[in-house]
Amino acid sequence: MRRISTNHLSLSVALFLGGVCVLPGTAHAQAPETTLAAPAAAAAEDGEIEAEEEDEAASDDILEVLDLPLTAVDLREESGMDETEIVDAIAAAEEAGLSASETMELLEEERESVKKRGKKKNFNAWLRRQIAKGESPKAIRKKIAKRDDEKQLTQEDKKAIQAAAKEYRKAHKEKLEAIRARRKAYKAEGKVIKLRGEERHREREAKMAERRLKQLERLKAAGADHPDLDARIEAAKKRAAKAKRVEQRAENRRKKSAKDMREEKAEAREETKEAKEARKEARQDGKATKKMLEDKGVTPPKGKKGKGKKGKGKGNKDNKGNKGKGLEN
């Protein structure tokens, strides 16, 4: 399958957001005090890949690729972030050679961060600085939740940050090629390749279908005259209903999974409680048995404490020195 790159998606997202956005030249710059580092995402030698990349090779990111424009829309609508800032962030990822799915994950992480902490200024400038430092996409995602407002980049550092992006792109390309080669080998071996972000994709499909239906209904309410408008509304209703059913099934699976997990935890707690009670009963039985033996004048037998103990295999003696022959009724 031909992979979709951010080269085409940056323009697609701009159109998707509502118009072609001209990216400001200052968005490529980097502050003078920033030290450019070698890309942290360099591929391992001889095509070998690390454990994290092995996981990526065992799954396909096509749904995350498709979700990039939808994530950009959600980020704009939920955070109020300017369109040019979002498109420039995508352009920054493109110049660094990040895949469309990696770009989507960065936007999604920023969206989640905005929901929890509020909007922080200049996400695009912050992202370019992180790339210039050589941070991996995973490391960048982790840092998003703690980032503060970022200063805009200066025109003077444009060349420096572009040079850093080129170096990053070269190393990251090798990493992605190694992952894809391994994924291809998995498929040849007959291994099942999972789809990443499937449930999240279904949720977005349902949301976008509902959004499209509302747009068409608003057009009709405004008196729009189009011969196919009613047919399009009906088709949109069917798509929205289907997407809602798919999303509901995904929600039911999540709830069932959560319920199963709760039940497993409850069973584990119950087993731990029963084991604790069994140990308590065993100690009580041991004390009762010991007292009963003492009442009958019999010294309770002692367990072996090591090799070389005398009296191995011999009977126990009572308080009078006689060998014990067992309890008498």
C-alpha positions in Angstrom: 0.0 0.0 0.0 1.3 3.4 -0.9 1.8 5.4 2.3 0.3 8.8 2.8 2.8 11.5 3.8 2.4 14.9 5.4 3.7 16.5 2.2 0.1 16.2 0.8 -1.7 16.4 4.1 -0.4 19.8 5.2 -2.2 21.4 2.2 -5.2 19.1 2.7 -5.5 20.2 6.3 -5.3 23.8 5.4 -8.1 23.3 2.9 -10.0 21.2 5.5 -9.8 23.9 8.1 -11.4 26.4 5.8 -8.9 27.9 3.3 -5.4 27.8 2.0 -3.2 29.2 4.7 0.1 30.9 3.9 2.7 29.8 6.4 4.6 32.7 7.9 8.3 32.7 7.3 9.1 33.5 10.9 7.6 30.2 11.9 10.7 28.3 10.8 13.1 30.1 13.1 14.8 29.2 16.3 15.9 31.2 19.3 19.7 32.0 19.4 20.2 30.4 22.8 18.8 27.0 21.6 21.5 24.4 21.1 21.0 22.2 18.1 21.5 18.5 18.9 21.8 15.4 16.8 18.4 13.8 16.2 17.4 11.4 19.1 15.4 9.4 16.7 18.3 8.0 14.8 17.8 4.5 13.5 19.8 1.6 14.8 22.7 0.3 12.8 22.2 -2.5 10.2 18.5 -1.9 10.1 17.9 -3.2 13.6 15.1 -1.5 15.6 14.4 -1.1 19.3 11.6 -2.6 21.4 9.4 0.4 21.0 9.8 0.3 17.2 9.0 -3.4 17.2 5.6 -2.6 18.7 5.1 0.0 15.9 6.0 -2.6 13.3 3.3 -4.9 14.7 0.6 -2.4 14.0 -0.6 -0.3 11.1 -1.1 3.5 11.4 -3.4 4.1 8.4 -6.4 5.1 10.6 -4.2 7.6 12.4 -3.2 9.0 9.1 -6.8 9.4 8.1 -7.5 11.1 11.5 -4.9 13.9 11.0 -7.3 16.4 9.3 -10.1 15.5 11.8 -7.7 16.0 14.8 -6.7 19.4 13.3 -10.3 20.4 13.2 -10.9 19.3 16.8 -7.8 21.2 17.9 -9.0 24.4 16.3 -12.6 24.2 17.5 -11.8 23.1 21.1 -8.7 25.3 21.7 -9.4 28.3 19.5 -5.9 27.9 18.0 -5.3 29.9 14.9 -5.4 27.9 11.6 -2.0 29.1 10.5 -0.5 27.9 13.8 -1.9 24.4 13.3 -0.9 24.2 9.6 2.6 25.4 10.5 2.9 22.8 13.2 2.0 20.1 10.6 4.6 21.7 8.2 7.2 21.5 10.9 6.5 17.8 11.3 6.6 17.4 7.6 10.0 19.1 7.2 11.4 16.8 10.0 10.2 13.7 8.2 7.6 12.7 10.8 4.9 10.4 9.5 1.3 11.6 9.3 0.4 9.3 12.2 3.1 10.7 14.4 1.9 14.2 13.5 -1.6 13.3 14.4 -0.5 12.0 17.8 1.3 15.3 18.5 -1.8 17.3 17.7 -4.0 14.9 19.7 -1.7 15.3 22.7 -1.8 19.1 22.4 -5.6 18.9 22.2 -5.8 16.8 25.4 -3.4 19.2 27.1 -5.6 22.2 26.2 -8.6 20.4 27.7 -6.8 19.9 31.0 -4.6 23.0 31.3 -5.9 25.6 28.9 -4.3 26.9 25.7 -0.6 27.7 25.7 0.8 30.1 23.1 2.8 29.2 19.9 2.6 25.4 19.8 4.2 25.5 16.3 7.2 27.5 17.5 7.6 25.1 20.5 7.4 22.1 18.3 10.1 23.4 15.9 12.4 24.0 18.9 11.9 20.5 20.1 12.7 19.1 16.7 15.8 21.3 16.5 16.9 19.7 19.9 16.6 16.3 18.3 13.7 15.1 20.5 11.9 12.0 19.3 8.2 12.1 18.6 7.5 10.1 21.7 9.6 12.4 23.9 7.8 15.4 22.4 4.4 13.9 23.2 5.5 13.5 26.9 6.7 17.1 27.1 3.5 18.6 25.7 1.5 18.2 28.9 4.1 20.3 30.8 4.9 23.0 28.2 4.4 26.7 28.9 3.8 29.6 26.6 6.4 29.7 23.9 8.1 32.8 22.4 7.8 33.3 18.6 10.8 32.3 16.5 13.0 34.9 15.0 13.8 35.3 11.3 17.5 35.3 12.0 17.5 31.6 13.2 15.5 30.4 10.2 18.6 28.8 8.5 19.8 27.1 11.7 16.4 25.5 12.4 16.0 24.4 8.7 19.5 22.7 8.8 18.5 20.9 12.0 15.3 19.7 10.5 17.2 18.3 7.5 19.5 16.3 9.8 16.5 15.1 11.8 14.6 14.1 8.6 17.5 12.0 7.4 17.8 10.0 10.6 14.1 9.7 11.2 13.6 8.4 7.6 16.0 5.6 8.4 14.0 4.7 11.5 10.6 4.7 9.6 12.1 2.6 6.8 13.3 0.0 9.4 9.9 -0.1 11.0 8.1 -0.6 7.6 10.6 -3.3 6.6 9.9 -5.2 9.8 6.2 -4.8 9.3 6.5 -6.2 5.8 8.4 -9.1 7.2 5.7 -9.7 9.8 3.1 -9.8 7.1 5.2 -12.3 5.1 5.4 -14.5 8.2 1.6 -14.5 8.4 1.4 -12.4 11.6 -1.7 -10.3 12.2 -1.1 -6.6 12.0 -3.4 -4.6 14.2 -4.9 -1.2 13.3 -3.8 1.5 15.8 -6.3 4.0 17.0 -9.3 2.1 15.7 -11.8 3.0 18.4 -10.7 6.7 18.3 -11.1 6.7 14.6 -14.7 5.3 14.9 -15.5 8.1 17.4 -14.3 10.7 15.0 -16.1 9.2 12.1 -19.4 9.5 14.0 -18.6 13.0 15.1 -17.8 14.2 11.5 -20.9 12.4 10.1 -23.1 14.2 12.6 -21.3 17.5 11.8 -21.8 17.1 8.1 -25.5 16.4 8.6 -26.0 19.5 10.7 -24.2 21.6 8.0 -26.6 20.3 5.3 -29.6 20.9 7.5 -28.5 24.5 8.2 -28.1 25.1 4.4 -31.7 23.9 3.9 -33.0 26.0 6.8 -31.3 29.0 5.2 -33.2 28.4 2.0 -30.4 27.0 -0.1 -31.7 25.9 -3.5 -29.9 22.8 -4.7 -31.6 19.9 -6.6 -29.7 17.2 -4.7 -29.8 18.8 -1.2 -32.6 16.6 0.1 -30.9 13.5 -1.3 -27.6 14.6 0.3 -29.4 15.1 3.7 -30.9 11.7 3.6 -27.5 10.1 2.6 -25.9 12.1 5.4 -28.5 10.8 7.9 -27.8 7.2 6.9 -24.0 7.8 7.2 -24.4 9.4 10.6 -26.7 6.6 11.9 -24.2 4.0 10.7 -21.3 5.7 12.2 -23.2 6.1 15.4 -23.9 2.4 15.5 -20.3 1.6 14.9 -19.2 4.0 17.6 -21.8 2.6 20.0 -20.5 -0.9 19.5 -17.0 0.4 20.2 -18.3 2.0 23.4 -20.0 -1.2 24.4 -16.7 -3.1 23.9 -14.9 -0.5 26.1 -17.5 -0.8 28.8 -17.5 -4.6 28.7 -13.7 -4.6 28.9 -13.8 -2.2 31.8 -16.4 -4.3 33.5 -14.4 -7.5 33.0 -11.4 -5.8 34.4 -13.3 -4.7 37.5 -14.7 -8.2 38.0 -11.2 -9.7 37.7 -9.9 -7.2 40.3 -12.9 -8.0 42.6 -12.2 -11.8 42.2 -8.5 -11.2 43.0 -9.4 -9.2 46.1 -11.8 -11.9 47.2 -9.2 -14.6 46.6 -6.7 -12.6 48.7 -9.3 -12.2 51.4 -10.1 -15.9 51.4 -6.4 -16.8 51.5 -5.9 -14.5 54.5 -8.8 -16.0 56.3 -7.5 -19.5 55.6 -4.1 -18.6 57.1 -5.9 -17.1 60.1 -8.0 -20.3 60.6 -4.9 -22.5 60.2 -3.1 -20.5 63.0 -6.2 -20.8 65.2 -6.4 -24.6 64.6 -2.7 -24.9 65.4 -3.1 -23.1 68.7 -6.2 -25.2 69.6 -4.4 -28.4 68.8 -1.3 -27.4 70.8 -3.5 -26.6 73.8 -5.4 -29.9 73.5 -2.1 -31.8 73.5 -0.8 -29.9 76.5 -4.1 -30.6 78.4 -3.5 -34.3 77.8 0.1 -34.1 79.0 1.6 -34.6 75.6 4.4 -32.5 74.3 3.5 -31.2 70.8 5.8 -32.4 68.1 8.3 -29.9 66.8 9.2 -29.5 63.2 12.7 -30.2 61.9 15.0 -27.2 61.9 17.9 -28.7 60.0 20.0 -31.7 59.1 21.8 -33.7 61.8 19.0 -33.5 64.4 19.0 -36.3 66.9 15.9 -38.4 67.4 15.0 -38.5 63.8 12.4 -41.2 63.2 11.9 -41.7 67.0 8.7 -41.1 68.9 8.1 -38.2 71.1 8.4 -38.4 74.9 5.8 -37.1 77.3 6.6 -35.1 80.5 7.4 -38.3 82.4 10.0 -39.4 79.9 7.8 -42.1 78.3 7.7 -42.4 74.5 4.5 -41.1 73.1 2.3 -43.7 71.5 -0.3 -41.4 70.3 -3.3 -39.8 72.0 -5.4 -42.0 74.2 -9.1 -41.5 74.5 
